[in-house]
Amino acid sequence: MLPKRKRLTAQEVAKVLSRGRSMNSSRSPAVLSMKVLGVEGPSKIAVVVPKTLARKAVLRNSLRRAAYQGVSTLPFPSKGFHIIFFVRSVPKEAKTATFREESEVLLKKL
């Protein structure tokens, strides 16, 4: 799990959703997509798992934690970005490794 100072607050998430630009992975099937907003200050992220993808809260939380774990090992961009990762499908194996690879591909687009 990421430290709280590196995660987006509810107000920051609302700003990214309203003014951010979307990016999708070229992989098929896509596991993650993201929405990005350039800001002053440090980079922060959030992970969203929709209820339509995982009905049970236990599964949604485990997917969210696996995504945070995968993203936490990657270097963040030097200038400030607020990034929201959306989980689009449940990986069959090695969830953390899959999320790490997919987020690495998406972060290279910045």
QUIMOVEN-V740883 format. One record per residue. RES is the residue in one letter. OMEGA is omega in degrees with one decimal (* if undefined). D_FIRST is the distance of its C-alpha to the first C-alpha in whole Angstrom. Layout:
RES_OMEGA_D_FIRST, RES_OMEGA_D_FIRST
This chain:
M_178.1_0, L_173.6_4, P_-176.2_7, K_-178.5_9, R_178.6_12, K_179.3_10, R_179.8_10, L_172.6_13, T_-179.6_15, A_179.2_17, Q_178.9_20, E_177.2_19, V_179.4_18, A_178.1_22, K_-179.1_23, V_179.9_21, L_-177.2_22, S_-173.5_26, R_-175.6_26, G_176.7_24, R_-176.1_25, S_175.5_24, M_178.3_23, N_177.4_24, S_177.6_23, S_179.0_26, R_179.1_25, S_-5.7_27, P_-178.7_25, A_177.7_23, V_-179.0_19, L_164.7_18, S_-178.9_19, M_175.1_18, K_-171.7_20, V_174.0_20, L_177.1_22, G_-177.5_23, V_171.3_23, E_177.4_24, G_-174.5_21, P_176.6_18, S_177.7_16, K_179.4_13, I_172.0_11, A_177.0_11, V_-179.4_11, V_173.9_14, V_-176.4_15, P_179.7_19, K_178.3_21, T_179.4_23, L_-179.2_21, A_-174.7_20, R_-177.5_22, K_-179.6_20, A_179.5_17, V_179.0_16, L_177.8_16, R_-178.9_14, N_178.8_11, S_175.6_11, L_179.2_12, R_178.8_9, R_178.1_6, A_178.2_8, A_176.4_9, Y_179.5_5, Q_179.1_6, G_-178.1_9, V_-174.8_9, S_-179.1_7, T_-178.1_10, L_174.8_13, P_178.6_15, F_176.7_15, P_-176.3_19, S_176.9_21, K_-172.1_22, G_174.3_20, F_167.6_19, H_-172.5_17, I_172.2_16, I_174.5_15, F_176.5_14, F_177.2_16, V_-176.0_16, R_176.9_20, S_-178.8_20, V_178.0_19, P_-178.3_19, K_-177.5_21, E_173.6_20, A_-175.2_17, K_-177.7_14, T_179.7_11, A_178.5_14, T_178.3_16, F_179.3_13, R_-179.3_13, E_-178.0_17, E_179.9_18, S_176.6_15, E_177.3_17, V_-178.3_20, L_-179.3_20, L_177.2_19, K_179.3_22, K_-178.3_24, L_*_23
